[in-house]
Amino acid sequence: MSKIHDLTPVEVAARMKIGGVEVIDVREPGEYAAERIHGALLFPLSSFDPHALPKNVDLIFQCGTGKRSAMAVARCQAAGLKHTAHLAGGLQAWKAEGLPTIAIDPATGKPREK
């Protein structure tokens, strides 16, 4: 099995800015709806199918703290896929770096940048 590559929030943000990468959020739909990284795609770990992931693009897995995203990488590798990268520390680390998220405004129900 390949090594899991821990990427920092700054590294993930830089790779997203350059392009050619998809961030895969493996949290549950309620967590994703409440707050997420802009542009992240939802593939919950509870129903995770590595073969349903986007093809021909680098993937970086992300969750709340980094535990579930590391599990998603391991599942991909067990399925014979070459994905290795995840956001170490997850959304918590992303927010600690002051990077933007999208959240639901409880007053209006509309998405807002944080």
N, C-alpha and C positions, 0 to 999 in steps of 0.2 A: 504494500500500500504506500502511496505517496505521502509526503509530509503535508500537513496543513499549514498554509502560510497566513500568519497573523498580519493583517494590514492595519495601520493606524487610520484614524478618521481623516487626517490630512492627506495621507496617501490615497485613500478611497476618493475623496473629493477631487483631488488632482486627476485621477484616472477618469472620473466621471466628466470632468471638464474637457479633457482631451477627446473623449468618446471611444466607441468600440468596446464598451463594457456595459453590462446590465447588472444592477444591484437587485438581488433576490431576497426579499423579506420573508423569513420563514415563521414569523409569529402568526397568531390567530387573527381572523378577520376583525374582531373587536379591537384588538391592539393596533392593528394597521389603520383602522378607521379613526381611532382616537388621535394618533400622531405617527407620522412616517417621514422618511427621507423622500424628498421630491424626486419622482421618477422611478422609485423602487417598485418592482413587480411583486405581487403577493403569491407565494407558493407555501401555504401552511405546512409545517412539519408533520402535523397530525394526519394529513392526507398526501404526503409528499411522494411524488413519482419522479425520480430523476430523469426518466426518458421523456417527460412532458416539458422539460426546460427548454428555453430558447437555444437554437443551434447557431453555430458559426459566429459566436461572440463570446468574449471572456465574461465569466460570471464571478461576482463577488457576493457571498452570502452574508446576511445580516439578520440579527434578532435583537432582543432587548439588552442582553449582557455579553453575548458571544458564545454561550453554551450550546444553544440550539443550532446556531449557524455552523459551528464546528461539527455537530452531529449530521447536518445536511451534507457537508463536504464529505464526511466519512461514508454516508449512504451513496453519494455519487460515485465515490471511488470503489465501493463494494459492487456497484452496478457496472463497473468497467469504464466509467467516464473519468476524464482527466482533470476535473475541477479541483482546485486546491486552496483558493483564497476566501477568506472571510474577514469581516470587520471585527477586530479584537475589541472587546468591551461593548460591542453592539451600539444600540441607539443611545445608551447612557454615555458612552465615551464620545459619541458624535456630538451630543448636546453639551457635554463638558468642554469641548473645544470651541463652542459657540457657533457651530455650523447650523444652517437653517433646516427647519422641519416644516411640515404642513400639519396642522392640527384642526380640529373642529372647534369653532367658536361656540361655546355653550349658550351664549345669548342669542345667536342668530341661526345656529345649525349649519353655517357656511364654513367651508375650508378657509384657513388663514395661515399665512407664513408666520413662523415664530422665529 
